[in-house]
Amino acid sequence: MNAVRIGSTIRVSMKSFNEWIDNKGFLLNNEETFDNQVYTLEEIKDILKIGRNSSYNLLNENYFKIIKLGKIVRISKKSFDNWLNK
């Protein structure tokens, strides 16, 4: 997968990421897929009952792992849930 590191951020093109997912299948077991392992920003907002600006501020604090693909942001469920349950 083609990636570019900018500081501590790694950027991957959507095309490259989608090809990687298609080629790998990204199946973890019979029913679990990549979508089952990540939250969207909207889901985080709903879980925490916060607004858009607060959710972006929270992402920038690096409390949990995030994946940025251009304007698309996904949050690792495992790291978010661990942070939430502290």
MMTF fields as JSON, N, C-alpha, C and O atoms, coordinates in Angstrom:
{
  "mmtfVersion": "1.0.0",
  "mmtfProducer": "UNKNOWN",
  "numBonds": 343,
  "numAtoms": 344,
  "numGroups": 86,
  "numChains": 1,
  "numModels": 1,
  "chainsPerModel": [1],
  "groupsPerChain": [86],
  "chainIdList": ["A"],
  "bondAtomList": [4, 2, 8, 6, 12, 10, 16, 14, 20, 18, 24, 22, 28, 26, 32, 30, 36, 34, 40, 38, 44, 42, 48, 46, 52, 50, 56, 54, 60, 58, 64, 62, 68, 66, 72, 70, 76, 74, 80, 78, 84, 82, 88, 86, 92, 90, 96, 94, 100, 98, 104, 102, 108, 106, 112, 110, 116, 114, 120, 118, 124, 122, 128, 126, 132, 130, 136, 134, 140, 138, 144, 142, 148, 146, 152, 150, 156, 154, 160, 158, 164, 162, 168, 166, 172, 170, 176, 174, 180, 178, 184, 182, 188, 186, 192, 190, 196, 194, 200, 198, 204, 202, 208, 206, 212, 210, 216, 214, 220, 218, 224, 222, 228, 226, 232, 230, 236, 234, 240, 238, 244, 242, 248, 246, 252, 250, 256, 254, 260, 258, 264, 262, 268, 266, 272, 270, 276, 274, 280, 278, 284, 282, 288, 286, 292, 290, 296, 294, 300, 298, 304, 302, 308, 306, 312, 310, 316, 314, 320, 318, 324, 322, 328, 326, 332, 330, 336, 334, 340, 338],
  "bondOrderList": [1, 1, 1, 1, 1, 1, 1, 1, 1, 1, 1, 1, 1, 1, 1, 1, 1, 1, 1, 1, 1, 1, 1, 1, 1, 1, 1, 1, 1, 1, 1, 1, 1, 1, 1, 1, 1, 1, 1, 1, 1, 1, 1, 1, 1, 1, 1, 1, 1, 1, 1, 1, 1, 1, 1, 1, 1, 1, 1, 1, 1, 1, 1, 1, 1, 1, 1, 1, 1, 1, 1, 1, 1, 1, 1, 1, 1, 1, 1, 1, 1, 1, 1, 1, 1],
  "groupList": [{"groupName": "MET", "atomNameList": ["N", "CA", "C", "O"], "elementList": ["N", "C", "C", "O"], "formalChargeList": [0, 0, 0, 0], "bondAtomList": [1, 0, 2, 1, 3, 2], "bondOrderList": [1, 1, 2], "singleLetterCode": "M", "chemCompType": "L-PEPTIDE LINKING"}, {"groupName": "ASN", "atomNameList": ["N", "CA", "C", "O"], "elementList": ["N", "C", "C", "O"], "formalChargeList": [0, 0, 0, 0], "bondAtomList": [1, 0, 2, 1, 3, 2], "bondOrderList": [1, 1, 2], "singleLetterCode": "N", "chemCompType": "L-PEPTIDE LINKING"}, {"groupName": "ALA", "atomNameList": ["N", "CA", "C", "O"], "elementList": ["N", "C", "C", "O"], "formalChargeList": [0, 0, 0, 0], "bondAtomList": [1, 0, 2, 1, 3, 2], "bondOrderList": [1, 1, 2], "singleLetterCode": "A", "chemCompType": "L-PEPTIDE LINKING"}, {"groupName": "VAL", "atomNameList": ["N", "CA", "C", "O"], "elementList": ["N", "C", "C", "O"], "formalChargeList": [0, 0, 0, 0], "bondAtomList": [1, 0, 2, 1, 3, 2], "bondOrderList": [1, 1, 2], "singleLetterCode": "V", "chemCompType": "L-PEPTIDE LINKING"}, {"groupName": "ARG", "atomNameList": ["N", "CA", "C", "O"], "elementList": ["N", "C", "C", "O"], "formalChargeList": [0, 0, 0, 0], "bondAtomList": [1, 0, 2, 1, 3, 2], "bondOrderList": [1, 1, 2], "singleLetterCode": "R", "chemCompType": "L-PEPTIDE LINKING"}, {"groupName": "ILE", "atomNameList": ["N", "CA", "C", "O"], "elementList": ["N", "C", "C", "O"], "formalChargeList": [0, 0, 0, 0], "bondAtomList": [1, 0, 2, 1, 3, 2], "bondOrderList": [1, 1, 2], "singleLetterCode": "I", "chemCompType": "L-PEPTIDE LINKING"}, {"groupName": "GLY", "atomNameList": ["N", "CA", "C", "O"], "elementList": ["N", "C", "C", "O"], "formalChargeList": [0, 0, 0, 0], "bondAtomList": [1, 0, 2, 1, 3, 2], "bondOrderList": [1, 1, 2], "singleLetterCode": "G", "chemCompType": "PEPTIDE LINKING"}, {"groupName": "SER", "atomNameList": ["N", "CA", "C", "O"], "elementList": ["N", "C", "C", "O"], "formalChargeList": [0, 0, 0, 0], "bondAtomList": [1, 0, 2, 1, 3, 2], "bondOrderList": [1, 1, 2], "singleLetterCode": "S", "chemCompType": "L-PEPTIDE LINKING"}, {"groupName": "THR", "atomNameList": ["N", "CA", "C", "O"], "elementList": ["N", "C", "C", "O"], "formalChargeList": [0, 0, 0, 0], "bondAtomList": [1, 0, 2, 1, 3, 2], "bondOrderList": [1, 1, 2], "singleLetterCode": "T", "chemCompType": "L-PEPTIDE LINKING"}, {"groupName": "LYS", "atomNameList": ["N", "CA", "C", "O"], "elementList": ["N", "C", "C", "O"], "formalChargeList": [0, 0, 0, 0], "bondAtomList": [1, 0, 2, 1, 3, 2], "bondOrderList": [1, 1, 2], "singleLetterCode": "K", "chemCompType": "L-PEPTIDE LINKING"}, {"groupName": "PHE", "atomNameList": ["N", "CA", "C", "O"], "elementList": ["N", "C", "C", "O"], "formalChargeList": [0, 0, 0, 0], "bondAtomList": [1, 0, 2, 1, 3, 2], "bondOrderList": [1, 1, 2], "singleLetterCode": "F", "chemCompType": "L-PEPTIDE LINKING"}, {"groupName": "GLU", "atomNameList": ["N", "CA", "C", "O"], "elementList": ["N", "C", "C", "O"], "formalChargeList": [0, 0, 0, 0], "bondAtomList": [1, 0, 2, 1, 3, 2], "bondOrderList": [1, 1, 2], "singleLetterCode": "E", "chemCompType": "L-PEPTIDE LINKING"}, {"groupName": "TRP", "atomNameList": ["N", "CA", "C", "O"], "elementList": ["N", "C", "C", "O"], "formalChargeList": [0, 0, 0, 0], "bondAtomList": [1, 0, 2, 1, 3, 2], "bondOrderList": [1, 1, 2], "singleLetterCode": "W", "chemCompType": "L-PEPTIDE LINKING"}, {"groupName": "ASP", "atomNameList": ["N", "CA", "C", "O"], "elementList": ["N", "C", "C", "O"], "formalChargeList": [0, 0, 0, 0], "bondAtomList": [1, 0, 2, 1, 3, 2], "bondOrderList": [1, 1, 2], "singleLetterCode": "D", "chemCompType": "L-PEPTIDE LINKING"}, {"groupName": "LEU", "atomNameList": ["N", "CA", "C", "O"], "elementList": ["N", "C", "C", "O"], "formalChargeList": [0, 0, 0, 0], "bondAtomList": [1, 0, 2, 1, 3, 2], "bondOrderList": [1, 1, 2], "singleLetterCode": "L", "chemCompType": "L-PEPTIDE LINKING"}, {"groupName": "GLN", "atomNameList": ["N", "CA", "C", "O"], "elementList": ["N", "C", "C", "O"], "formalChargeList": [0, 0, 0, 0], "bondAtomList": [1, 0, 2, 1, 3, 2], "bondOrderList": [1, 1, 2], "singleLetterCode": "Q", "chemCompType": "L-PEPTIDE LINKING"}, {"groupName": "TYR", "atomNameList": ["N", "CA", "C", "O"], "elementList": ["N", "C", "C", "O"], "formalChargeList": [0, 0, 0, 0], "bondAtomList": [1, 0, 2, 1, 3, 2], "bondOrderList": [1, 1, 2], "singleLetterCode": "Y", "chemCompType": "L-PEPTIDE LINKING"}],
  "groupTypeList": [0, 1, 2, 3, 4, 5, 6, 7, 8, 5, 4, 3, 7, 0, 9, 7, 10, 1, 11, 12, 5, 13, 1, 9, 6, 10, 14, 14, 1, 1, 11, 11, 8, 10, 13, 1, 15, 3, 16, 8, 14, 11, 11, 5, 9, 13, 5, 14, 9, 5, 6, 4, 1, 7, 7, 16, 1, 14, 14, 1, 11, 1, 16, 10, 9, 5, 5, 9, 14, 6, 9, 5, 3, 4, 5, 7, 9, 9, 7, 10, 13, 1, 12, 14, 1, 9],
  "groupIdList": [1, 2, 3, 4, 5, 6, 7, 8, 9, 10, 11, 12, 13, 14, 15, 16, 17, 18, 19, 20, 21, 22, 23, 24, 25, 26, 27, 28, 29, 30, 31, 32, 33, 34, 35, 36, 37, 38, 39, 40, 41, 42, 43, 44, 45, 46, 47, 48, 49, 50, 51, 52, 53, 54, 55, 56, 57, 58, 59, 60, 61, 62, 63, 64, 65, 66, 67, 68, 69, 70, 71, 72, 73, 74, 75, 76, 77, 78, 79, 80, 81, 82, 83, 84, 85, 86],
  "secStructList": [7, 7, 3, 3, 3, 3, 6, 6, 3, 3, 3, 3, 7, 2, 2, 2, 2, 2, 2, 2, 2, 2, 2, 2, 6, 6, 7, 7, 1, 1, 1, 7, 7, 4, 4, 4, 4, 3, 3, 3, 2, 2, 2, 2, 2, 2, 2, 2, 6, 7, 7, 2, 2, 2, 2, 2, 2, 2, 2, 2, 6, 6, 1, 1, 7, 3, 3, 3, 3, 6, 6, 3, 3, 3, 3, 3, 2, 2, 2, 2, 2, 2, 2, 2, 6, 7],
  "xCoordList": [0.85, 0.0, 0.901, 1.865, 0.589, 1.359, 0.943, -0.241, 1.942, 1.663, 2.73, 3.857, 2.353, 3.28, 3.219, 2.132, 4.371, 4.418, 4.689, 5.643, 3.829, 3.992, 4.006, 2.954, 5.194, 5.314, 4.92, 5.479, 3.96, 3.495, 2.264, 1.723, 1.823, 0.64, 1.039, 1.977, 0.323, 0.543, -0.668, -1.8, -0.436, -1.517, -1.477, -0.416, -2.648, -2.78, -3.87, -4.914, -3.645, -4.677, -5.865, -5.699, -7.065, -8.275, -8.193, -8.599, -7.667, -7.563, -6.683, -7.044, -5.536, -4.615, -5.232, -5.091, -5.909, -6.536, -7.643, -7.724, -8.493, -9.584, -9.053, -9.604, -7.993, -7.393, -6.834, -6.971, -6.208, -5.643, -6.74, -6.589, -7.852, -8.967, -9.535, -9.805, -9.717, -10.262, -9.355, -9.835, -8.048, -7.101, -6.959, -6.812, -7.001, -6.832, -8.145, -8.142, -9.26, -10.55, -10.878, -12.05, -9.885, -9.976, -10.95, -11.524, -11.132, -11.989, -11.168, -10.096, -11.667, -10.952, -11.426, -10.629, -12.709, -13.271, -14.503, -14.64, -15.371, -16.499, -17.42, -17.995, -17.574, -18.539, -17.939, -18.582, -16.744, -16.167, -15.389, -14.559, -15.647, -14.944, -14.333, -14.484, -13.639, -13.012, -14.027, -13.731, -15.237, -16.268, -16.676, -17.121, -16.534, -16.872, -15.784, -15.98, -14.65, -13.536, -13.339, -12.482, -14.099, -13.908, -15.228, -16.3, -15.119, -16.243, -16.057, -14.933, -17.161, -17.11, -17.156, -17.456, -16.86, -16.923, -18.358, -18.571, -19.326, -20.736, -21.079, -21.802, -20.563, -20.823, -20.204, -20.807, -19.002, -18.341, -19.161, -19.358, -19.64, -20.474, -21.718, -22.091, -22.359, -23.568, -23.283, -24.046, -22.201, -21.851, -21.593, -22.073, -20.824, -20.431, -21.412, -21.31, -22.362, -23.343, -22.648, -22.918, -21.733, -20.999, -21.192, -21.687, -20.799, -20.927, -19.734, -18.779, -19.824, -18.788, -17.44, -16.424, -17.422, -16.155, -15.507, -14.294, -16.314, -15.779, -15.211, -14.188, -15.872, -15.372, -14.043, -13.146, -13.91, -12.63, -11.537, -10.398, -11.88, -10.899, -10.441, -9.256, -11.368, -11.033, -10.098, -9.152, -10.36, -9.493, -8.072, -7.107, -7.953, -6.632, -5.834, -4.634, -6.49, -5.802, -5.055, -4.284, -5.278, -4.579, -4.811, -3.885, -6.028, -6.364, -6.535, -6.358, -6.876, -7.103, -6.621, -6.361, -6.503, -5.973, -7.014, -8.191, -6.552, -7.43, -6.781, -5.56, -7.616, -7.163, -7.717, -8.929, -6.829, -7.251, -6.96, -5.832, -7.978, -7.839, -8.421, -9.607, -7.574, -8.086, -8.996, -8.567, -10.255, -11.225, -11.957, -12.726, -11.72, -12.385, -11.606, -10.39, -12.322, -11.706, -12.415, -13.644, -11.64, -12.179, -11.416, -10.213, -12.119, -11.552, -11.563, -12.581, -10.436, -10.326, -11.294, -11.234, -12.195, -13.157, -12.438, -12.792, -11.436, -10.728, -10.075, -10.235, -9.343, -8.66, -9.662, -9.465, -10.736, -11.752, -12.468, -12.639, -12.883, -13.572, -12.689, -13.171, -11.395, -10.454, -10.361, -10.368, -10.273, -10.215, -11.512, -11.469, -12.633, -13.938, -14.144, -14.763, -13.639, -13.859, -12.807, -12.843, -11.877, -10.855, -11.477, -10.769],
  "yCoordList": [-1.16, 0.0, 1.23, 1.3, 2.188, 3.424, 4.348, 4.63, 4.821, 5.695, 6.775, 6.596, 7.893, 9.004, 9.376, 9.551, 9.497, 9.914, 11.412, 11.91, 12.118, 13.552, 13.73, 13.717, 13.898, 13.936, 12.583, 11.555, 12.586, 11.325, 10.778, 9.742, 11.48, 11.072, 10.309, 10.688, 9.242, 8.474, 8.676, 8.442, 9.111, 9.348, 8.286, 7.964, 7.752, 6.731, 7.185, 7.667, 7.038, 7.431, 6.488, 5.305, 7.011, 6.191, 5.036, 3.918, 5.304, 4.268, 3.119, 1.948, 3.471, 2.465, 1.688, 0.468, 2.375, 1.733, 0.781, -0.348, 1.238, 0.388, -0.847, -1.937, -0.685, -1.83, -2.818, -4.03, -2.299, -3.148, -3.945, -5.147, -3.279, -3.974, -5.032, -6.157, -4.668, -5.628, -6.845, -7.976, -6.615, -7.711, -8.594, -9.81, -7.992, -8.752, -9.339, -10.285, -8.799, -9.258, -8.71, -8.548, -8.429, -7.868, -8.613, -8.03, -9.895, -10.695, -11.229, -11.802, -11.042, -11.465, -12.837, -13.655, -13.072, -14.402, -14.489, -13.687, -15.399, -15.601, -14.39, -14.162, -13.607, -12.522, -11.151, -10.147, -11.069, -9.778, -9.19, -9.875, -7.937, -7.245, -5.969, -5.653, -5.235, -3.975, -3.012, -2.341, -2.936, -2.026, -2.351, -1.463, -3.596, -3.978, -3.6, -3.743, -3.125, -2.782, -1.292, -0.878, -0.481, 0.963, 1.681, 1.192, 2.865, 3.779, 4.932, 5.289, 5.503, 6.752, 7.892, 7.681, 9.096, 10.262, 10.477, 10.877, 10.213, 10.344, 9.387, 9.754, 8.176, 7.199, 7.646, 7.479, 8.213, 8.73, 9.866, 9.93, 10.766, 11.873, 11.352, 11.863, 10.335, 9.772, 9.056, 9.193, 8.304, 7.568, 8.53, 8.319, 9.599, 10.536, 11.687, 12.456, 11.806, 12.896, 14.264, 15.119, 14.428, 15.684, 16.208, 15.498, 17.451, 18.071, 17.782, 17.109, 18.311, 18.076, 18.644, 17.955, 19.901, 20.517, 19.771, 19.558, 19.376, 18.627, 17.283, 16.838, 16.638, 15.341, 15.496, 14.669, 16.544, 16.783, 17.129, 16.683, 17.917, 18.244, 16.977, 16.825, 16.071, 14.809, 13.974, 13.37, 13.939, 13.192, 13.731, 12.97, 15.045, 15.677, 15.461, 15.735, 14.975, 14.716, 13.385, 13.114, 12.549, 11.261, 10.312, 9.628, 10.266, 9.332, 7.917, 6.946, 7.793, 6.491, 6.53, 7.598, 5.343, 5.228, 5.666, 5.32, 6.434, 6.871, 6.571, 6.468, 6.435, 6.232, 7.38, 7.595, 8.126, 9.233, 8.886, 8.542, 8.978, 8.754, 9.969, 10.002, 10.973, 12.231, 12.854, 13.127, 13.084, 13.661, 12.6, 12.933, 11.337, 10.249, 9.906, 9.722, 9.822, 9.489, 8.266, 8.218, 7.285, 6.112, 5.932, 6.187, 5.495, 5.352, 3.875, 3.198, 3.383, 1.986, 1.725, 2.397, 0.744, 0.415, -0.061, 0.324, -0.892, -1.456, -0.353, -0.328, 0.556, 1.605, 2.608, 3.106, 2.916, 3.837, 3.227, 3.887, 1.971, 1.316, 1.202, 1.371, 0.916, 0.881, 2.24, 2.327, 3.308, 4.666, 4.999, 5.57, 4.657, 4.97, 4.241, 4.784, 3.033, 2.227, 2.426, 1.741, 3.352, 3.619, 4.164, 4.444],
  "zCoordList": [0.0, 0.0, 0.0, 0.763, -0.849, -0.913, 0.217, 0.401, 0.983, 2.117, 2.199, 1.738, 2.791, 3.004, 4.474, 5.025, 5.113, 6.52, 6.575, 5.978, 7.305, 7.538, 9.048, 9.688, 9.621, 11.077, 11.646, 11.264, 12.557, 13.142, 12.42, 12.805, 11.371, 10.623, 9.368, 8.667, 9.097, 7.875, 6.982, 7.405, 5.752, 4.8, 3.705, 3.169, 3.386, 2.351, 1.397, 1.837, 0.098, -0.861, -0.751, -0.454, -0.991, -0.943, -1.925, -1.611, -3.118, -4.131, -3.635, -3.752, -3.086, -2.589, -1.429, -1.361, -0.524, 0.618, 0.176, 0.658, -0.741, -1.228, -1.952, -1.802, -2.733, -3.406, -2.39, -2.555, -1.346, -0.306, 0.387, 0.607, 0.734, 1.375, 0.436, 0.855, -0.849, -1.814, -1.969, -2.039, -2.021, -2.218, -0.983, -1.099, 0.173, 1.409, 1.896, 2.684, 1.447, 1.923, 3.294, 3.633, 4.069, 5.407, 6.312, 7.232, 6.047, 6.914, 8.077, 7.88, 9.266, 10.454, 10.932, 11.392, 10.819, 11.05, 10.164, 9.24, 10.402, 9.491, 9.375, 8.311, 10.445, 10.399, 10.649, 10.342, 11.188, 11.549, 10.38, 9.783, 10.05, 8.98, 9.525, 10.705, 8.658, 9.041, 9.642, 10.63, 9.052, 9.547, 10.979, 11.706, 11.393, 12.76, 13.75, 14.957, 13.276, 14.152, 14.328, 15.109, 13.631, 13.704, 13.937, 13.579, 14.55, 14.689, 13.712, 13.36, 13.285, 12.535, 13.539, 14.714, 13.076, 13.942, 14.438, 15.583, 13.58, 13.969, 15.115, 16.041, 15.047, 16.108, 17.424, 18.484, 17.361, 18.565, 19.158, 20.371, 18.296, 18.764, 19.476, 20.532, 18.9, 19.492, 20.812, 21.769, 20.866, 22.08, 23.235, 24.349, 22.956, 24.006, 24.18, 25.136, 23.259, 23.285, 23.306, 24.15, 22.329, 22.188, 20.774, 19.898, 20.561, 19.253, 18.354, 18.741, 17.153, 16.139, 16.558, 16.471, 17.014, 17.407, 18.567, 18.574, 19.544, 20.687, 20.25, 20.771, 19.295, 18.837, 18.093, 18.255, 17.281, 16.607, 17.616, 17.478, 18.623, 19.667, 20.375, 20.671, 20.646, 21.296, 20.426, 20.931, 19.122, 18.211, 18.23, 18.169, 18.316, 18.289, 19.574, 19.613, 20.619, 21.884, 21.891, 22.811, 20.868, 20.73, 21.905, 22.34, 22.413, 23.474, 22.933, 23.67, 21.659, 21.045, 19.609, 19.056, 19.007, 17.649, 16.625, 16.722, 15.645, 14.565, 13.221, 13.11, 12.213, 10.838, 10.027, 9.993, 9.368, 8.516, 7.068, 6.713, 6.244, 4.813, 4.118, 3.791, 3.892, 3.369, 4.401, 5.522, 4.039, 4.965, 5.788, 6.69, 5.479, 6.184, 7.449, 7.413, 8.562, 9.844, 10.414, 10.463, 10.84, 11.513, 12.823, 12.891, 13.852, 15.177, 15.555, 15.41, 16.035, 16.455, 17.602, 18.632, 17.428, 18.484, 19.739, 20.853, 19.552, 20.699, 21.533, 22.753, 20.888, 21.652, 22.218, 23.326, 21.48, 21.994, 23.2, 24.225, 23.073, 24.178, 25.413, 26.533, 25.224, 26.353, 27.024, 28.252, 26.227, 26.758, 27.5, 28.589, 26.934, 27.521, 28.842, 29.757, 28.95, 30.151, 31.244, 32.266, 31.039, 32.071, 33.327, 34.295]
}
